[in-house]
Each structure stands twice: as C-alpha cells, then as structure tokens.
Amino acid sequence: MHVSDGGRDLCVEPDLYAEPLAYPGTPARADGLLVDGRFTEVEPAELEPALRRFRVAGLGERRPVIAVGSNASPGQLWRKLRGKAGGRLVLPITLVEVVGVVAGVSAHVSRPGYLPATPVVAPGRRSTFPAIWLDAQQLPVMDATEPNYDRVPLPTAACEPVAAEVGAAVTCPFEVYATRHGHLVDPSGSPLPVRPQPQLLSGLLAESPALRELAGPAPGVFVAVMRADPAARSRARQIFHDERRVRRGAVYRA
C-alpha cells in the first residue's frame, strides 16, 4: 500500500479562515495519515510501518492531542501545518473513545468570526474524537495557532486502550486544547453542544436581543461583523457573561 496515493484531497475542502460558517470542517472518520495535502485511511497496526517508510518520528516519539473542533479536520490541520513544521508533513490521526468529556462551545468569538469548540467534562459520557499525533516540530506550530487555549492532559485512564490499539509505547498522557474563556451553556445551564455553525449562531441570535443588536439577525452577518471588528468580538464575549451563558472551572471542567 502506498499511503501517499489516493485518499482525500484536502485542497478542495473549505478554508475555515475564509469560510467561517463551514466550521468545524470535515473531521477524520477513520484512522489514517495526513501526508502533504491528502488524508488516507490506514489500519492502526499499519501506522508505525508507514511512518518508518516515510522516515519520520514514530508514534512513541509524538505527543497525542485529542481534537474536539477544527483540529479534527485533516484539511484544517494541513492549512495550519504546511510549510511550517520542517520537511514533509506527515501526521498520524487515530480515532479515540474518551470517557467523561464532550465537545462544547467556547465562550469567545474567533478572529475569523466563528464560535470554536472546547472540551467540557461530562461524567459518564463517552465520545469519539480524532487524536492527532504531533512530532517535536509540529507541536509548537500547533500551539501557536491556539492563542485562546491551553494544552492540558486528559485523565490517563481515558487513553490506555488507545495506546494499546495502535501499538505505540506512549509515555505521556493524551492532551487536549482547553479554552481560557469558559464554555457556553443553554438556558437550562447544560453545556451547549457543538453544532454546524449556522445552526449554532441562529439559536444564539434568536435567544439574545443584545447579540442581534450588535451583529444582526443572521449567521452570515454575524461572522462578517465579528471578523471585521475586534471590539465586536470583545462585546460578544461580554454579552455571553451578562446573559449568564458562561461557565468556568478548573481548566475544562463544566
């Protein structure tokens, strides 16, 4: 099998910086390798041999990071990392079942104008997320793309079965990017779940006269206003707090 042959062409997928309503992009739905501008499905047991063929760091030399938002999209990862992490871009991605964590919505507006995801603790809940396995050059590049987040460890118990499945000697815990701004909740106080961005924004705008006054009644107008005006992004964040839609806690706790 030639991993670089075939696979998913990432060049044709939406650039979320230019098309914020497409957030969070198309996630990886199977284990595989991102190689340059393509993502190819690869069986877990074949990942290490494939990495050796490319003469790049193996899984045991990489930092596994759970992706709950656009980092789950190979297309977005390619745009973030291409040409910035030295040499050829080769990035393993594996699906991970995590216990006690769900994808919520950060209580801030990103520079492109969308509301990004963040992990939220949800005891007893099981979620499947892609894990991206970053090497020593890729990790600081990825960190630099997440100025509103801290990279924090997940509970070790959530990662052990995954490490065994891919055959990697993982010596560090799985990590995740967690927002510094708290997460949004619905009117009942439950964490607001990640949805397609137009649906998410439509719901928030319908519930908030202050948001509509700030950025119009429609998702397209909202993202246009937000991406053009840092002050509007700050005001939206304050509205979330004024309307008691924000929960904070230890790192990513609900």
C-alpha positions as CSV (number, residue, x, y, z in Angstrom):
1,M,0.0,0.0,0.0
2,H,1.3,3.5,-0.9
3,V,-0.1,5.9,1.6
4,S,0.6,8.9,-0.5
5,D,-1.5,7.5,-3.4
6,G,-5.2,8.3,-3.5
7,G,-7.0,9.3,-0.3
8,R,-8.9,12.5,0.4
9,D,-7.8,15.7,-1.4
10,L,-7.6,18.4,1.2
11,C,-7.0,21.2,-1.2
12,V,-10.7,21.2,-2.2
13,E,-12.0,21.4,1.4
14,P,-13.2,24.7,2.8
15,D,-10.6,27.1,4.4
16,L,-12.3,27.9,7.7
17,Y,-10.5,31.2,7.9
18,A,-12.1,32.3,4.7
19,E,-15.4,30.4,5.2
20,P,-16.2,30.6,8.9
21,L,-19.7,29.2,8.6
22,A,-18.1,25.9,7.4
23,Y,-16.6,25.5,10.9
24,P,-15.6,22.9,12.2
25,G,-14.8,21.4,8.8
26,T,-14.9,17.7,7.9
27,P,-13.4,15.5,10.6
28,A,-11.4,12.4,10.1
29,R,-13.8,9.5,10.4
30,A,-11.2,6.7,10.4
31,D,-7.6,6.2,11.4
32,G,-5.1,7.4,8.8
33,L,-2.2,9.5,7.8
34,L,-2.2,13.1,6.6
35,V,0.6,13.3,4.1
36,D,1.1,16.7,2.5
37,G,-2.3,17.6,1.0
38,R,-4.0,14.3,1.3
39,F,-5.5,12.1,4.0
40,T,-5.5,8.4,3.5
41,E,-7.2,5.8,5.8
42,V,-4.7,3.4,7.3
43,E,-5.3,0.5,9.7
44,P,-3.9,1.2,13.2
45,A,-1.4,-1.7,13.0
46,E,0.0,-0.2,9.8
47,L,0.7,3.3,11.1
48,E,4.1,2.5,12.6
49,P,5.4,0.7,9.4
50,A,4.1,3.6,7.3
51,L,5.9,6.2,9.5
52,R,9.1,4.2,9.2
53,R,8.8,4.2,5.4
54,F,8.5,8.0,5.5
55,R,11.5,8.1,7.8
56,V,9.7,10.3,10.3
57,A,9.0,10.1,14.1
58,G,7.1,7.1,15.2
59,L,4.0,7.2,17.4
60,G,6.1,6.7,20.6
61,E,8.0,9.9,19.8
62,R,4.9,12.0,19.2
63,R,2.5,13.9,21.5
64,P,-1.1,12.7,21.1
65,V,-3.6,15.5,21.3
66,I,-7.4,14.9,21.3
67,A,-9.2,17.2,18.7
68,V,-12.7,18.4,19.6
69,G,-13.1,21.2,17.0
70,S,-11.5,22.1,13.7
71,N,-8.3,20.3,14.6
72,A,-10.3,17.1,13.9
73,S,-10.4,18.2,10.2
74,P,-7.4,17.0,8.2
75,G,-8.0,19.9,5.8
76,Q,-7.6,22.4,8.6
77,L,-4.6,20.7,10.0
78,W,-2.9,20.8,6.6
79,R,-3.5,24.5,6.3
80,K,-2.2,25.1,9.8
81,L,1.0,23.0,9.5
82,R,2.0,23.0,5.8
83,G,5.4,24.6,5.3
84,K,5.8,25.5,9.0
85,A,7.0,22.3,10.7
86,G,10.1,21.4,8.7
87,G,10.3,18.8,6.0
88,R,7.4,16.8,4.6
89,L,4.1,17.0,6.5
90,V,3.3,13.5,7.8
91,L,0.7,13.4,10.7
92,P,-1.0,10.3,12.1
93,I,-4.6,10.6,13.1
94,T,-6.4,7.9,15.1
95,L,-10.0,7.7,16.5
96,V,-10.2,7.7,20.3
97,E,-13.1,6.9,22.6
98,V,-12.8,9.3,25.6
99,V,-14.8,8.8,28.8
100,G,-16.2,11.9,30.6
101,V,-15.6,14.6,28.0
102,V,-17.9,16.1,25.4
103,A,-17.4,18.8,22.7
104,G,-18.8,22.1,23.9
105,V,-18.6,25.7,22.7
106,S,-16.0,28.2,23.9
107,A,-17.4,31.5,25.3
108,H,-15.4,33.6,22.8
109,V,-15.5,34.5,19.1
110,S,-12.5,33.6,17.0
111,R,-10.8,36.0,14.7
112,P,-12.5,34.5,11.6
113,G,-15.9,35.1,13.3
114,Y,-17.0,31.6,14.3
115,L,-17.6,30.2,17.8
116,P,-15.0,27.5,18.3
117,A,-15.3,24.2,20.2
118,T,-13.7,23.3,23.6
119,P,-13.7,20.1,25.7
120,V,-16.1,20.0,28.6
121,V,-16.2,17.4,31.4
122,A,-19.4,15.4,31.3
123,P,-19.2,12.5,33.8
124,G,-20.1,9.1,32.4
125,R,-20.5,10.3,28.8
126,R,-18.5,8.6,26.0
127,S,-17.3,10.5,23.0
128,T,-15.2,9.5,19.9
129,F,-12.7,12.1,18.8
130,P,-9.7,12.1,16.5
131,A,-6.3,12.2,18.1
132,I,-3.6,14.0,16.2
133,W,0.0,12.7,16.9
134,L,2.3,15.7,16.7
135,D,6.0,15.4,16.4
136,A,8.5,17.8,18.1
137,Q,8.4,20.3,15.2
138,Q,4.6,20.2,14.7
139,L,3.7,20.7,18.4
140,P,4.9,24.3,18.8
141,V,3.4,25.3,15.5
142,M,0.1,23.9,16.6
143,D,0.3,25.6,20.0
144,A,0.9,28.9,18.2
145,T,-2.4,28.5,16.3
146,E,-4.3,28.2,19.6
147,P,-3.8,31.5,21.5
148,N,-7.1,31.2,23.3
149,Y,-6.4,27.7,24.6
150,D,-4.1,25.8,27.0
151,R,-2.9,22.3,26.1
152,V,-3.7,20.2,29.2
153,P,-3.6,16.5,30.0
154,L,-6.7,14.2,29.9
155,P,-7.1,11.6,32.6
156,T,-4.7,8.7,31.9
157,A,-7.5,6.1,32.1
158,A,-9.1,7.6,29.0
159,C,-6.0,6.9,26.9
160,E,-4.6,3.5,27.8
161,P,-6.8,1.4,25.5
162,V,-6.0,3.6,22.6
163,A,-2.2,3.3,23.1
164,A,-2.6,-0.5,23.1
165,E,-4.7,-0.5,19.9
166,V,-2.2,1.4,17.8
167,G,0.8,-0.5,19.3
168,A,2.5,2.7,20.5
169,A,4.6,3.0,23.6
170,V,3.0,6.3,24.7
171,T,5.0,7.6,27.7
172,C,3.0,10.9,28.1
173,P,-0.8,11.4,28.7
174,F,-3.1,12.3,25.9
175,E,-3.7,16.1,25.9
176,V,-6.4,18.4,24.6
177,Y,-6.6,22.2,23.9
178,A,-9.0,23.7,26.5
179,T,-10.4,27.2,26.3
180,R,-9.3,30.0,28.6
181,H,-12.7,31.7,28.3
182,G,-15.1,29.2,29.8
183,H,-17.8,27.4,27.8
184,L,-21.4,28.4,26.8
185,V,-24.5,26.8,28.3
186,D,-28.1,26.7,27.2
187,P,-30.9,28.4,29.1
188,S,-31.2,25.3,31.4
189,G,-27.5,25.5,32.3
190,S,-26.4,22.5,30.3
191,P,-23.2,22.7,28.2
192,L,-24.1,24.0,24.7
193,P,-23.1,21.2,22.2
194,V,-21.1,21.8,19.1
195,R,-23.4,22.1,16.0
196,P,-23.0,23.3,12.4
197,Q,-22.1,26.9,12.8
198,P,-25.2,28.3,11.0
199,Q,-27.4,26.3,13.4
200,L,-25.4,27.3,16.5
201,L,-25.4,31.0,15.6
202,S,-29.1,31.1,14.6
203,G,-30.0,29.7,18.0
204,L,-27.9,32.1,20.0
205,L,-29.1,35.1,17.9
206,A,-32.7,34.1,18.4
207,E,-32.3,34.0,22.1
208,S,-30.3,37.2,22.5
209,P,-31.6,40.7,21.5
210,A,-28.2,42.1,22.6
211,L,-26.3,39.9,20.1
212,R,-28.8,40.8,17.3
213,E,-28.3,44.5,18.0
214,L,-24.5,44.0,17.9
215,A,-24.2,41.8,14.8
216,G,-27.5,41.5,13.0
217,P,-30.1,38.7,12.9
218,A,-28.4,36.2,10.6
219,P,-25.3,34.0,10.9
220,G,-23.7,35.4,7.8
221,V,-24.0,38.9,9.0
222,F,-22.7,37.9,12.5
223,V,-19.5,36.4,11.2
224,A,-18.9,39.3,8.9
225,V,-19.2,41.8,11.7
226,M,-17.1,39.7,14.1
227,R,-14.2,39.1,11.7
228,A,-14.0,42.8,10.8
229,D,-14.1,44.3,14.3
230,P,-12.1,43.1,17.4
231,A,-14.2,45.3,19.6
232,A,-17.4,43.5,18.4
233,R,-15.7,40.2,19.4
234,S,-15.0,41.5,22.8
235,R,-18.5,42.9,23.2
236,A,-20.0,39.5,22.2
237,R,-17.9,37.8,24.8
238,Q,-19.2,40.3,27.4
239,I,-22.8,39.7,26.3
240,F,-22.3,35.9,27.0
241,H,-21.3,36.8,30.5
242,D,-24.0,39.4,31.0
243,E,-26.6,36.9,30.0
244,R,-25.2,34.2,32.3
245,R,-24.4,31.9,29.4
246,V,-20.8,31.2,30.6
247,R,-19.5,28.5,33.0
248,R,-15.9,28.4,34.2
249,G,-14.0,25.9,36.3
250,A,-10.7,24.1,36.6
251,V,-9.3,24.1,33.0
252,Y,-12.1,22.4,31.0
253,R,-14.5,21.5,33.8
254,A,-18.2,22.1,33.4
